[in-house]
Amino acid sequence: MTAEGLVPHFARMGGDPVRDAFAARRAVMPWRSRRPLAAEEVETAWARLLADSRPAGPRLAYVHVPFCANHCLFCGFYRNAYTPQAATAYTDLVIAEIEREADAPAVGAQPVEAVYLGGGTPSALSASELARLIAAIRRCLPLASDCEITIEGRIIHFDAEKVDACLEAGANRISIGVQSFDTAVRRRQGRRAGKQEAIAFLEALRDRDRAAVVIDLLFGLPGQSEAVWREDLAIAADLAPDGIDLYGLNLIPGTPLQRAAAAGKFPDAPTLADLGGMYRMGSDFLAERGWQQISNSHWRRTARERNVYNLRIKEGVECLAYGSGGGGLLGGCSYAVAPDLQSYADGVRAGRKPIEGMRVSDTLQPLRNAVTAGIEKGLLDIAALAPLAPGADVAGALAPLLRQWHDAGLVELDGDVMALTTAGRFWYSNLVFAFDALLCASAAPRPGDPLPRTGLPSNQHRKRELS
């Protein structure tokens, strides 16, 4: 890439880098640079993938539950309103899908290190449905002895019976999307529980002391001033969970909040510069209290919180996916399970995997995975990238960009190692975007095999994020 080609990726100089290093945040799509497979090829390709028993390092599993009690204004993941009848039928379908693939060579090829039940809202299911689903996962998938099993949930409808059903079935990590404790902010976004109800729920969950408890906080919501954000942080830390996630609000196109903001209904919404300041406030707050930052958006208080799924998914580790709207990666192919409930149900009942689309990775995917994983953890060894791009001068191509980022306050450089500052962590998606553009220009991808295997080796260190 020419010097002129680097300029769009340079950060602004002279200001406060966490607030104004870039004019906008760049989106980094997980399917970037993957070639779509023709629809008529998908079924055959999936059969080949399932029949492949070659070892490919550690595995993950993702199970999607596409139901919510209501559509929160900020959320881009809402699909279907919860009804007891639909949830019961859906649970049966997902279990059938898992059971049908259980004996496939690819499924049994490697132990599953982490399982994530996301959505939607998995805790919308009944206690018995949650227990049956987790039991099917444990019965049918080759889980590692220390497998992390996460249930994502929200306070509404996640009663004691459901919590205990999840724990008894084997869940060992529960992630609760609090977003904000402030009652007015919560109600404005469609969250029904107030502050005291949220605190009481989390205290009871923590006091069971049977699973890692993680609190998700969202900063940048309309009405969430710095004072409200500071109180959100203080309440979350005082509850002493095992982990805390801090996510910056992203106005996802098509969400109710994005449409309302575009219509000028939320003039008090924080700006992008405000988001940077709030991220720094949260990072400093947790650091001062001894919390360990283990990714750009995640901190832990205890060793019980390992955050395996969220870290491994960024590494490009293979992931088995189940349920309407789920997404996975197998044998170098990313795939999406049909998000439409009827299409999903028709496929499962017909005895086939209802895949809506599949994309094939190119030969640079391991390089992208290494960059994404390193930046996610805040530390990237540039020299270690060279073997992933034979014949390309990766360090030389990156050097001018790294120097500029260093001078702008985004990174620290120690030989070949790049460490992100707090500002660099806030703008991590811009850094990944720039790396991807530069590396693609300096190490052109080669046409690979139809189904190349591109997961990182098992000795190298991939939640659905709102930011």
C-alpha positions in Angstrom: 0.0 0.0 0.0 1.3 3.5 -0.9 1.9 6.2 1.7 -1.2 7.9 0.4 -3.2 4.7 1.0 -2.2 4.8 4.7 -3.5 8.3 5.3 -7.2 7.3 5.7 -6.1 5.0 8.6 -4.0 7.7 10.4 -5.4 9.0 13.7 -5.8 12.7 14.4 -2.9 14.3 16.2 -2.8 16.8 19.0 -6.2 16.2 20.7 -7.5 13.7 23.3 -7.0 10.4 21.5 -9.7 8.5 23.4 -12.3 11.2 22.4 -11.3 12.2 18.9 -8.7 10.0 17.3 -11.1 9.2 14.5 -14.2 10.8 13.1 -16.2 7.6 13.3 -15.9 4.0 14.4 -15.3 1.5 11.7 -17.4 -1.7 11.6 -15.5 -5.0 11.4 -17.7 -7.8 10.1 -16.7 -11.3 11.0 -17.5 -12.5 7.4 -15.3 -9.9 5.7 -13.2 -11.2 2.8 -15.0 -14.5 2.8 -16.4 -15.7 -0.6 -20.1 -16.6 -0.6 -20.9 -20.1 -1.6 -23.6 -20.6 -4.3 -26.9 -21.7 -2.7 -27.0 -24.9 -4.7 -23.6 -25.9 -3.3 -24.4 -25.4 0.4 -26.0 -28.8 1.2 -23.2 -30.8 -0.4 -20.6 -28.6 1.3 -22.2 -29.1 4.7 -22.3 -32.9 4.3 -18.5 -32.8 3.5 -17.8 -30.6 6.5 -19.7 -32.9 8.9 -17.9 -36.0 7.5 -14.4 -34.4 8.1 -12.8 -35.8 11.2 -9.4 -34.1 10.8 -8.3 -32.4 14.0 -8.5 -28.6 13.8 -7.7 -27.5 17.4 -10.2 -26.4 20.1 -13.9 -26.0 19.4 -16.8 -23.9 20.6 -20.5 -24.3 20.3 -23.2 -21.6 20.0 -27.0 -22.1 20.6 -29.3 -19.3 19.6 -32.6 -18.6 21.3 -34.5 -16.0 19.2 -37.2 -14.9 21.7 -37.5 -11.8 23.9 -40.2 -10.5 26.2 -40.1 -7.2 24.4 -37.9 -5.3 21.9 -35.5 -3.0 23.8 -34.9 0.1 21.8 -31.1 -0.2 21.4 -31.1 -3.9 20.5 -30.3 -5.2 16.9 -30.8 -8.8 17.9 -34.5 -8.9 18.4 -36.3 -11.5 16.2 -39.4 -12.9 17.8 -41.8 -12.2 20.7 -41.8 -14.9 23.3 -44.9 -17.1 23.6 -44.9 -20.4 25.7 -46.1 -22.4 22.8 -43.5 -21.2 20.3 -40.7 -21.6 22.9 -41.7 -25.2 23.7 -41.8 -26.2 20.0 -38.5 -24.4 19.4 -36.7 -26.2 22.2 -37.8 -29.5 20.7 -36.4 -28.5 17.3 -33.1 -27.4 18.6 -32.6 -30.5 20.6 -33.5 -32.6 17.5 -30.9 -30.6 15.5 -28.2 -31.2 18.1 -29.1 -34.9 18.4 -29.1 -35.4 14.6 -25.5 -34.2 14.3 -24.1 -35.8 17.4 -22.5 -38.8 15.7 -21.0 -36.8 12.8 -17.2 -37.2 12.6 -16.7 -33.4 12.6 -18.7 -32.9 15.8 -16.7 -35.5 17.7 -13.3 -34.6 16.3 -12.3 -32.2 19.1 -13.5 -31.3 22.6 -15.7 -28.3 22.9 -14.1 -25.8 25.3 -17.0 -23.4 25.6 -20.8 -23.3 24.9 -22.7 -20.1 24.7 -26.5 -19.8 24.8 -27.3 -16.4 23.3 -30.1 -14.6 21.7 -32.5 -13.1 21.8 -32.9 -14.0 25.4 -32.2 -17.6 26.4 -33.7 -17.0 29.9 -37.0 -16.4 28.2 -37.4 -20.2 28.0 -39.1 -22.0 30.9 -37.1 -23.8 33.6 -37.8 -27.2 32.1 -36.9 -26.1 28.6 -33.6 -24.6 29.7 -32.8 -27.8 31.7 -33.6 -30.0 28.7 -31.6 -27.9 26.3 -28.5 -27.9 28.5 -28.9 -31.6 29.1 -29.0 -32.3 25.4 -25.8 -30.2 24.9 -24.0 -32.1 27.6 -25.2 -35.5 26.3 -24.5 -34.9 22.6 -21.4 -32.7 22.3 -17.9 -33.8 23.3 -17.5 -31.2 26.1 -14.1 -30.7 27.7 -13.9 -31.5 31.4 -13.7 -27.8 32.2 -16.1 -26.6 29.5 -17.5 -23.1 30.1 -21.3 -23.2 29.6 -22.8 -19.6 29.5 -26.4 -18.7 29.7 -27.2 -15.1 28.6 -30.1 -13.6 30.3 -32.0 -10.5 31.5 -33.6 -9.8 34.8 -37.2 -9.9 33.6 -38.7 -13.5 33.9 -35.3 -15.0 35.0 -36.8 -16.2 38.3 -35.2 -18.4 40.9 -36.6 -21.6 39.4 -35.0 -20.9 36.0 -31.7 -19.9 37.6 -31.5 -23.1 39.7 -32.6 -25.2 36.7 -29.7 -23.8 34.7 -27.2 -24.5 37.5 -28.5 -28.0 38.2 -28.3 -28.8 34.5 -24.6 -27.7 34.3 -24.4 -24.1 33.4 -21.4 -22.5 35.1 -21.4 -19.0 33.8 -24.4 -16.5 33.7 -24.2 -13.2 31.8 -26.8 -10.7 32.7 -27.5 -7.7 30.4 -28.2 -5.0 32.9 -27.0 -2.1 30.6 -27.8 0.5 33.2 -29.1 0.4 36.8 -30.7 3.8 36.5 -34.5 3.2 36.5 -35.3 6.1 34.2 -32.6 5.1 31.7 -33.8 1.5 31.8 -37.5 2.3 31.4 -36.7 4.6 28.5 -35.1 1.7 26.6 -37.8 -0.9 27.3 -36.3 -2.5 30.4 -39.1 -3.3 32.8 -37.2 -4.0 36.1 -36.1 -0.9 38.1 -32.8 -0.4 39.9 -33.6 -2.1 43.2 -35.1 -5.1 41.4 -32.0 -5.4 39.3 -29.7 -5.2 42.4 -31.7 -7.7 44.4 -31.7 -10.2 41.4 -27.9 -9.9 41.0 -27.3 -10.3 44.8 -29.3 -13.5 44.9 -27.5 -14.8 41.8 -24.1 -13.9 43.3 -24.9 -15.4 46.7 -25.7 -18.8 45.2 -21.9 -18.9 44.5 -22.3 -21.7 41.9 -21.3 -20.1 38.7 -19.3 -17.2 37.3 -21.6 -14.1 37.3 -21.0 -11.4 34.6 -22.7 -8.0 34.4 -23.0 -6.3 31.0 -23.1 -2.5 31.1 -23.8 -0.3 28.2 -22.6 3.3 28.1 -23.9 6.1 25.8 -27.6 5.5 26.3 -29.9 8.6 26.1 -30.2 10.2 29.5 -27.1 8.3 30.8 -25.0 11.3 32.0 -21.5 10.8 33.3 -22.9 10.9 36.8 -25.4 8.1 36.0 -22.5 6.1 34.3 -20.3 6.6 37.4 -23.2 5.3 39.6 -23.7 2.3 37.2 -20.0 1.4 37.6 -20.1 1.8 41.4 -23.2 -0.4 41.8 -21.8 -3.1 39.5 -18.5 -3.2 41.3 -20.1 -3.2 44.7 -22.2 -6.2 43.7 -18.8 -8.1 43.3 -19.6 -10.2 40.3 -16.9 -12.3 38.7 -16.8 -10.2 35.5 -18.0 -7.0 34.0 -18.5 -6.1 30.4 -18.4 -2.4 29.3 -19.9 -1.8 25.8 -20.3 1.5 24.0 -23.7 2.1 22.4 -23.8 1.4 18.7 -26.8 2.8 16.9 -27.5 -0.3 14.8 -29.4 0.6 11.6 -33.1 -0.4 11.9 -33.3 -0.5 15.6 -36.0 1.6 17.3 -33.3 3.7 19.0 -31.5 4.4 15.8 -34.7 5.5 14.1 -35.7 7.6 17.1 -32.3 9.3 17.2 -32.4 10.0 13.5 -35.7 11.7 14.0 -34.2 13.9 16.7 -36.1 12.4 19.6 -32.9 11.9 21.8 -31.0 15.2 21.8 -29.4 14.3 25.1 -27.7 11.2 23.7 -23.9 11.2 24.2 -21.6 12.0 21.3 -18.9 9.7 20.0 -16.4 11.8 21.9 -18.5 11.4 25.1 -18.4 7.6 24.5 -14.6 7.7 24.5 -14.6 9.6 27.8 -17.0 7.2 29.3 -14.9 4.2 28.2 -11.9 5.8 29.9 -13.9 6.5 33.0 -14.9 2.8 33.2 -11.5 1.5 32.4 -9.8 3.7 35.1 -12.5 2.9 37.6 -12.0 -0.8 37.4 -8.2 -0.6 37.2 -8.1 1.5 40.4 -10.1 -1.3 42.1 -7.7 -4.1 41.0 -9.9 -5.6 38.2 -8.0 -7.3 35.4 -8.7 -6.3 31.9 -8.7 -9.4 29.7 -10.2 -7.9 26.5 -11.1 -4.5 25.1 -14.6 -4.7 26.7 -14.2 -7.2 29.5 -12.7 -7.1 33.1 -12.6 -9.9 35.7 -12.4 -9.8 39.5 -11.9 -13.5 40.1 -10.2 -16.4 38.3 -13.5 -18.1 38.0 -14.3 -15.8 35.2 -12.4 -17.1 32.1 -14.4 -15.5 29.3 -13.4 -18.5 27.1 -16.0 -18.2 24.4 -15.7 -14.5 23.8 -11.9 -14.7 23.5 -11.7 -17.8 21.4 -14.3 -16.7 18.9 -12.0 -13.7 18.0 -9.2 -16.2 17.3 -11.1 -17.9 14.5 -11.7 -21.0 16.5 -14.2 -23.4 14.9 -17.7 -23.1 16.3 -20.6 -25.5 16.0 -23.9 -23.5 15.7 -27.5 -24.6 16.4 -30.8 -22.8 16.4 -32.6 -20.2 14.2 -30.2 -17.3 13.7 -27.1 -19.0 15.0 -23.8 -18.6 13.2 -20.8 -21.0 13.1 -17.5 -21.8 11.6 -16.4 -25.2 10.4 -13.5 -26.3 8.1 -12.8 -22.7 7.0 -16.5 -22.1 6.2 -18.7 -19.7 8.1 -22.4 -20.5 8.0 -25.7 -19.0 9.2 -28.6 -21.0 10.3 -31.9 -19.7 8.9 -33.1 -16.7 11.1 -36.7 -17.2 10.0 -38.4 -19.5 12.4 -40.6 -21.2 9.9 -37.7 -21.8 7.5 -35.7 -23.2 10.4 -38.6 -25.5 11.6 -39.2 -26.7 8.1 -35.6 -27.7 7.6 -35.2 -29.5 10.9 -38.4 -31.4 10.5 -37.3 -32.4 7.0 -34.1 -33.8 8.4 -31.6 -31.3 7.0 -29.5 -28.4 8.4 -31.4 -25.2 7.6 -28.4 -23.2 6.5 -29.3 -19.9 4.9 -25.8 -19.0 3.7 -22.2 -20.1 3.7 -18.9 -18.3 3.1 -15.5 -19.7 2.3 -12.3 -18.3 3.8 -9.3 -17.3 1.8 -5.6 -18.0 2.6 -5.2 -14.8 4.6 -7.9 -15.8 7.2 -5.3 -17.1 9.7 -3.5 -13.8 9.5 -6.8 -11.8 10.1 -7.6 -14.1 13.0 -4.2 -13.5 14.6 -4.5 -9.7 14.2 -8.1 -9.6 15.5 -7.3 -11.8 18.5 -4.2 -9.8 19.4 -5.9 -6.5 19.2 -8.9 -7.8 21.2 -6.5 -8.7 24.0 -4.6 -5.4 23.6 -1.2 -7.0 22.7 0.0 -7.9 19.2 3.4 -9.4 18.3 4.0 -8.2 14.8 6.9 -10.6 14.2 4.6 -13.6 14.9 2.5 -12.6 11.9 5.2 -13.2 9.3 4.8 -17.0 9.1 1.1 -16.4 8.3 1.9 -14.4 5.2 4.9 -16.1 3.5 6.8 -13.8 1.1 5.3 -10.6 2.5 7.1 -8.0 4.5 4.4 -7.6 7.1 6.5 -5.7 9.7 7.8 -3.3 7.0 4.3 -2.7 5.6 2.9 -1.9 9.1 5.8 0.2 10.4 4.6 3.6 9.1 1.1 3.0 10.5 2.3 1.8 13.9 4.6 4.9 14.2 1.7 7.2 13.5 -0.6 5.5 15.9 2.1 5.6 18.5 2.6 9.4 18.0 -1.2 9.8 18.2 -1.4 8.0 21.6 -3.2 4.8 20.5 -0.4 2.3 21.0 2.9 1.7 22.7 5.7 0.0 20.9 8.3 -2.3 22.4 10.4 -3.9 19.6 8.0 -6.0 17.6 5.2 -5.9 20.2 2.3 -3.4 19.9 0.3 -2.7 23.1 -2.9 -0.8 22.9 -3.4 2.2 25.2 -6.8 2.9 26.7 -7.5 5.1 23.6 -6.4 2.3 21.3 -8.7 -0.1 23.1 -11.7 2.2 22.6 -10.9 2.5 18.9 -10.0 -1.2 18.4 -12.3 -1.7 15.5 -10.7 1.1 13.5 -7.3 -0.6 14.2 -8.5 -4.0 13.0 -10.1 -2.4 9.9 -6.8 -0.6 9.1 -4.7 -3.8 9.6 -7.1 -5.7 7.4 -6.9 -3.2 4.5 -3.1 -2.9 4.7 -2.4 -6.6 5.0 -4.7 -7.5 2.1 -2.8 -4.9 0.0 0.6 -6.2 1.0 -0.1 -9.9 1.1 -2.6 -10.7 -1.5 -4.8 -13.7 -0.8 -4.4 -16.8 -2.9 -7.3 -19.0 -4.1 -7.5 -21.8 -1.6 -9.0 -25.2 -1.6 -12.8 -25.2 -1.8 -13.0 -25.8 1.9 -9.7 -24.5 3.5 -9.1 -25.0 7.2 -8.2 -21.7 8.7 -8.5 -22.0 12.5 -5.4 -21.0 14.5 -3.2 -23.8 15.9 -4.4 -24.9 19.4 -1.4 -23.2 21.1 -2.4 -19.7 20.0 -4.8 -17.6 21.8 -12.7 -15.9 19.9 -20.2 -12.6 22.8 -21.8 -11.1 20.6 -20.9 -7.4 21.2 -23.1 -4.4 21.0 -20.2 -2.1 20.1 
